[in-house]
């Protein structure tokens, strides 16, 4: 029984030490991110490029929607027939 208790105490101590090391490292990483304004420049540049691409895609979707709406409107109204054709 005494041997099992020693193993549990030593194992628990090792697990706690690893847990505290993990928390310490995580805290350092968060402090580093906060110090640099939330990330490195490459990440920020990538985000800006993605935002620009999303904006361009939104413009294309708007254009396509307008074209479809015009096509549907002309089909709904019926295109005027030329005189002389049945």
Secondary structure, 3 states (H helix, E strand, C coil): CHHHHHHHHHHHHHHHHHHHHHHHHHHHHHHHHHHCCCCCHHHHHHHHHHHHHHHHHHHHHHHHHHHHHHHHHHHHHCCCCCCCCC
